[in-house]
Amino acid sequence: MAKDIIDLTSNYRYYIVGSETVHEIEKERLLNALRACWDIIKAPYLRFMNVSDCSGAYCIVYNGNERVTKLIPFSEVEKMIEEGTFHK
């Protein structure tokens, strides 16, 4: 089940496999965030991207095909989840 959620709502596995300079996130932390996204937006998708000279994982949150955040650290996504809203 966890694998399905990750695969359906993010490119996280590709992000991990596709780069040598990737910043991993604990599985439970990622799953909690993905599940919480469903409560805030209709069709959540987290697109992880590599950012040079960064200290953590960065991603963009989408609602379907619409971008609802800019490229931000995953920790910022978690803060927005706590606030109950996403913003650019």
C-alpha positions as CSV (number, residue, x, y, z in Angstrom):
1,M,0.0,0.0,0.0
2,A,2.8,2.5,0.9
3,K,4.5,1.9,-2.4
4,D,1.3,2.6,-4.3
5,I,0.8,5.9,-2.5
6,I,4.4,7.0,-3.2
7,D,4.2,5.9,-6.8
8,L,0.8,7.5,-7.5
9,T,1.4,10.8,-5.8
10,S,5.1,11.5,-6.4
11,N,8.1,10.9,-8.5
12,Y,10.1,10.1,-5.4
13,R,11.3,6.6,-6.4
14,Y,12.6,8.0,-9.8
15,Y,14.2,10.9,-7.9
16,I,16.1,8.5,-5.7
17,V,17.2,6.2,-8.5
18,G,17.8,8.9,-11.1
19,S,20.5,10.9,-9.3
20,E,23.7,10.5,-7.4
21,T,23.3,13.7,-5.4
22,V,19.8,13.1,-4.0
23,H,18.5,14.0,-0.6
24,E,16.4,11.1,0.8
25,I,13.4,11.5,3.1
26,E,12.4,8.9,5.7
27,K,9.6,6.8,4.3
28,E,7.2,7.4,7.1
29,R,7.7,11.2,6.9
30,L,7.0,11.1,3.2
31,L,3.9,8.9,3.6
32,N,2.5,11.2,6.3
33,A,2.9,14.2,4.0
34,L,1.4,12.5,1.0
35,R,-1.6,11.3,2.9
36,A,-2.1,14.8,4.4
37,C,-2.0,16.4,0.9
38,W,-5.1,14.4,0.0
39,D,-6.9,16.3,2.8
40,I,-5.9,19.7,1.4
41,I,-6.0,19.4,-2.4
42,K,-8.0,17.2,-4.7
43,A,-5.3,15.5,-6.8
44,P,-1.9,15.9,-5.1
45,Y,1.4,15.2,-6.7
46,L,4.9,16.0,-5.3
47,R,7.5,16.4,-8.0
48,F,11.0,16.1,-6.5
49,M,13.8,17.8,-8.2
50,N,17.6,18.0,-7.8
51,V,18.8,21.5,-6.7
52,S,22.5,22.2,-6.7
53,D,24.0,23.5,-3.5
54,C,21.0,22.6,-1.3
55,S,20.9,20.8,2.0
56,G,17.7,18.8,1.6
57,A,15.1,17.5,-0.8
58,Y,13.2,20.0,-2.9
59,C,9.9,19.6,-4.6
60,I,6.9,21.3,-6.3
61,V,3.4,20.4,-5.2
62,Y,0.8,20.0,-7.9
63,N,-3.0,19.7,-7.8
64,G,-3.5,17.6,-11.0
65,N,-1.7,19.6,-13.7
66,E,-1.8,22.9,-11.7
67,R,1.3,23.9,-9.8
68,V,0.3,25.1,-6.3
69,T,3.8,25.8,-5.0
70,K,7.1,26.9,-6.4
71,L,10.2,24.7,-6.0
72,I,10.6,24.6,-2.2
73,P,12.3,22.4,0.4
74,F,10.2,19.4,1.6
75,S,10.3,20.9,5.1
76,E,8.3,23.9,3.7
77,V,5.7,21.5,2.3
78,E,5.3,20.0,5.7
79,K,4.8,23.5,7.2
80,M,2.1,24.3,4.6
81,I,0.4,21.0,5.4
82,E,0.3,22.0,9.1
83,E,-1.2,25.4,8.0
84,G,-3.7,23.5,5.9
85,T,-3.0,25.4,2.7
86,F,-0.5,25.5,-0.1
87,H,0.8,28.8,-1.6
88,K,3.4,30.0,-4.1
